[in-house]
Amino acid sequence: MIRSFVKNGRLMSLAIVLLIVSGLGALSTMPRMEDPRMKNRHASVLTLLPGASAERIEVLITEKIEQKLRKISEIKNITSVSRPGISSVKLELIDEVTDSLPIWSRVRDLINDVAPNFPENTLAPTLEDDRSYAFTQLVALNWQGDGPSDIASLGRYANDLQNRLRLVSGTDLVTIFGQGKEEVLVEIDQGLSSKLKLSSKLIAQKIQQSDAKVSAGQLVNQQNQMQVELIGAFDTVARIENIPVRENSSGTILRLGDIANVRKSLTWPAREIAIVNDKPALVVAARMLPNLRIDHWSANIKAELAVYAKLLPQNIELEVLFDQNIYTE
């Protein structure tokens, strides 16, 4: 049979052509990336209780989480660290587990069950179970203006870039690092507030009562049932400055801006800071799906970055810090 196959030149040529075509087809469709996607066998449960001591964190949060999670037989080791204001419980699965996603789903359910038993003001626990991977591309937004970096302005452009990269075909995850959280800071003049006999607690209550977020009532008849809401939600700093704090018999209104300095700023201390070229910046990290060719995906990302770079103002520079496609090629 082999001899007849060798003597038949047409049949041999056809077989060779089929092998070459199938090989090229497999090469063009085979996924390519430098770092393989690994099943995550480790996770951390992070719970925040601002202002609590390490002893309170250990007794009221960490021990309850550990006792609840010991019900899962697939967990090999449970280690924990309790520090002022934060509880960290690290989990490791047994070697026999090949699919960790159902296990982490059960862990989330148990955490949600034990969360109502935590002290008041405890933030919702977070399960970090998706960290055993490398980002495919890192893009930095650098501040080029005079003075310190305006992280708030960079954050708005970073959010826009994040939304754009999510729309690129094949993108799995886009995360921003170094982004600060904006807040409105009210600094009360202690001298004026003392003369007016206005405590900080009373002023805070006035601010909370003036924030129109809840329903004011309902209008109900035989045909319709309508919800009534008040206008005047906190949308600008000026709106907060105009909150009435006190009104006297003559009709004079004392506003919050008269006794306090109201301004928008970033929370401090910051939860994370990204340093690029010795200056605070923001880093947008993107990861592609594991079943794609990285050269195709990176070409689409590169085209999107080129378009977005033209939309940035002169005081913001876009810089590609890492492109995994360079190493893969």
RALINCOR-V670732 format. One record per run of one state. SS is the DSSP state (a for helix, b for strand, c for the rest). FROM is the first residue (numbers start at 1). TO is the last residue. If there is no record, write none. Layout:
SS_FROM_TO / SS_FROM_TO
//
This chain:
c_1_1 / a_2_7 / c_8_8 / a_9_29 / c_30_31 / b_32_32 / c_33_41 / b_42_48 / c_49_53 / a_54_69 / c_70_74 / b_75_83 / c_84_85 / b_86_93 / c_94_100 / a_101_115 / c_116_125 / b_126_128 / c_129_136 / b_137_143 / c_144_150 / a_151_166 / c_167_170 / b_171_177 / c_178_181 / b_182_188 / c_189_189 / a_190_195 / c_196_199 / a_200_210 / c_211_214 / b_215_220 / c_221_224 / b_225_229 / c_230_236 / a_237_241 / c_242_243 / b_244_247 / c_248_252 / b_253_255 / a_256_259 / b_260_266 / c_267_273 / b_274_276 / c_277_278 / b_279_288 / c_289_292 / b_293_293 / a_294_309 / c_310_315 / b_316_323 / a_324_328 / c_329_329
//
